[in-house]
Amino acid sequence: MPDFPKGRASAHVGHPHCYLDIVSTTSPVLLLHCSRCDGDRHFTSSGKFRLNANGKKLDAWLVYRCDACDNSWNRSIFERRSRSEIEPALIESLHANDPVLAGRIACDLSGTGLRVSRSETTILRQALAPICKEPEVLVINIALAAGPSGRADRLIAHGLGLSRGEVEALASSGRLVIADAGRKALSRPLRNGIWVTLDVSGRADRSAIAARARGE
Ligand SMILES: [Zn+2]
């Protein structure tokens, strides 16, 4: 169970809650030669790592995929390093395909000489236990893996599968609240780790909103 956010959500204690993590990553799209397409193509990070053990030496890569043919390209994170040299927490994050770590690495191209063609925002949604199918309140933790979030209303709309108009209407009626922030927060970028609460009680479409928020 995550730490309970302060503020409005505490007024709803006793109602069914749905806890979610929404991770937003704005990562560069690379221009690389694809051997299968035999031409320059856009490659985006898959968010997945490959970890290879050869004796006591470890290799780790971040896997990119060709947008046209799904061919993979492995970007080296480290090669032939002793297991003892590497932080156990890093190895654990690589095994778990930690989206925050993947986002941070995808955004950091310093010293790589890689060509960037554009940036793309990827949103990952994860429902936290216990999973509630018919919540009255959605409690959402926003994690920014890397890069700015862009406007809050756009990210929240994307993350919850709603239109920006619906997000605006929910905020106007006081049902959608960005913790510790006023109404203007909707047009500004979100801060990392901020809580957003959405009161869906009494709405006929609350199960559908929750399902979209969980990415179903
Ligand atoms: Zn290709």
Residues whose N, C-alpha, C, O or C-beta is under 5 A from the ligand:
A	BS01	ZN	C34 R36 C37 R41 C66 A68 C69 N71
